[in-house]
Amino acid sequence: MHTADRTGEAALHWHAYAKTGDEVYSLPLPYGSHLNGDLWLQMPRDWIAATFDDEDAADQWLKEQLALYPPENIAEQGYANATLYTRWQLTRERHKTVWADYQDRHGREVVRLLVPCPRPSAPGALRKTPPECPETRRSVGPLPG
């Protein structure tokens, strides 16, 4: 369980998700939404690869994942963005989902996400309330899509 802030809400933490190859292609998510952090928080709890309370550990996890699944071309956008901007997002844009989405050198699709939780309700967002933390909700509910 995570520490609480002064309001009693769970303190900011990140849930890490990791899917590769066939796991990515069979995701029960609407087309084009596989990087939507809100949807990942609604997935079964056993989809969480790790949970981090600090940005250093989250950053280290993603670096290790990128090293385990290197792309053919390091300039591939989904890999390069994660390599260059993860630290910035974890420390300066703390409520944005950090993601890496690319093909590794073996042609497998690699999706890695660090989803901040709790999720704030963003102005103009389609959802009325942010999703619950997967570690504290009572049931999984239906999968989106």
C-alpha positions in Angstrom: 0.0 0.0 0.0 1.2 3.5 -0.7 1.6 6.4 1.6 -1.1 9.0 1.8 -0.8 12.7 1.3 -2.2 15.3 3.7 -5.7 14.9 2.4 -5.7 11.2 3.0 -5.4 10.4 -0.7 -2.8 7.9 -1.9 0.4 9.6 -2.7 1.6 9.8 -6.3 3.1 6.5 -7.5 3.6 4.8 -10.9 2.3 1.4 -12.1 4.5 -0.2 -14.6 3.1 -2.3 -17.4 5.0 -4.4 -19.9 3.7 -6.2 -22.9 5.7 -7.7 -25.8 4.9 -9.4 -29.1 1.7 -11.4 -29.1 0.7 -9.9 -25.8 0.6 -6.5 -27.4 -1.3 -7.7 -30.5 -4.0 -9.3 -28.4 -4.7 -6.4 -26.0 -8.4 -6.0 -25.3 -8.2 -2.2 -25.9 -9.9 -0.1 -28.5 -7.7 0.5 -31.6 -5.2 3.3 -31.0 -5.7 3.6 -27.3 -3.0 1.2 -26.1 -1.0 4.1 -24.6 -4.0 5.5 -22.6 -3.0 5.4 -18.9 -6.6 5.5 -17.8 -7.4 2.3 -19.6 -4.4 0.5 -18.2 -5.4 1.3 -14.7 -8.7 -0.5 -15.4 -7.0 -3.7 -16.5 -6.6 -6.7 -14.1 -4.2 -6.1 -11.2 -2.0 -8.9 -12.4 -1.1 -6.9 -15.5 1.0 -4.6 -13.2 4.7 -5.5 -13.7 5.8 -3.3 -10.8 4.8 -0.3 -8.7 7.1 2.6 -7.8 6.8 5.3 -5.2 9.7 7.4 -6.5 10.7 8.5 -9.9 14.3 7.2 -9.6 13.1 3.6 -9.3 10.5 4.1 -12.1 13.2 5.6 -14.4 15.6 2.7 -13.6 12.9 0.1 -14.4 12.2 1.7 -17.8 15.9 2.0 -18.7 16.3 -1.7 -17.9 13.4 -2.6 -20.0 14.7 -0.6 -23.0 18.1 -2.3 -22.6 16.4 -5.8 -22.6 14.5 -5.1 -25.8 16.6 -2.8 -27.9 15.3 -1.7 -31.3 16.9 -2.2 -34.7 17.3 1.6 -34.9 17.8 3.6 -31.8 16.2 6.6 -33.5 12.8 4.8 -33.7 10.4 7.4 -32.2 8.8 5.3 -29.5 12.2 4.2 -28.2 14.0 7.5 -28.6 11.2 9.5 -26.8 11.4 7.1 -23.8 15.2 7.3 -23.7 15.2 11.1 -23.9 12.2 12.2 -22.0 11.4 9.7 -19.2 13.3 11.5 -16.5 11.7 14.9 -17.5 8.2 13.5 -17.4 8.7 11.7 -14.1 10.0 14.8 -12.4 8.3 17.7 -14.2 5.2 16.3 -15.9 4.3 13.9 -13.1 0.7 13.2 -14.1 1.5 12.2 -17.7 1.8 8.5 -18.7 5.4 7.7 -19.7 5.5 5.2 -22.5 7.7 3.4 -24.9 6.1 1.8 -28.0 8.4 0.4 -30.7 9.6 -2.8 -32.5 12.6 -4.5 -31.0 15.5 -5.8 -33.2 13.6 -9.1 -33.5 10.5 -7.4 -34.9 8.4 -7.8 -31.8 6.1 -5.0 -30.7 7.3 -3.6 -27.3 4.9 -1.6 -25.1 6.1 -0.3 -21.7 4.2 2.2 -19.6 4.7 4.0 -16.3 1.2 5.2 -15.4 0.9 7.8 -12.6 -1.7 7.1 -10.0 -3.9 8.5 -8.7 -4.8 10.1 -12.0 -6.0 13.7 -11.9 -9.2 14.7 -13.6 -8.0 16.8 -16.5 -9.9 19.8 -17.8 -11.8 18.9 -20.9 -11.2 15.1 -20.3 -13.9 12.7 -21.6 -14.1 11.0 -18.2 -15.9 12.5 -15.3 -13.7 11.0 -12.5 -10.3 9.5 -12.6 -10.0 5.7 -12.4 -9.4 4.1 -9.1 -6.0 2.8 -8.1 -5.8 -0.9 -9.2 -4.3 -1.8 -5.9 -7.2 -0.5 -3.9 -10.3 -1.2 -6.0 -12.4 -4.1 -5.0 -13.1 -5.7 -8.3 -11.8 -5.6 -11.8 -15.0 -4.8 -13.6 -15.5 -5.2 -17.3 -12.6 -4.6 -19.6 -12.9 -1.4 -21.7 -13.8 -1.6 -25.4 
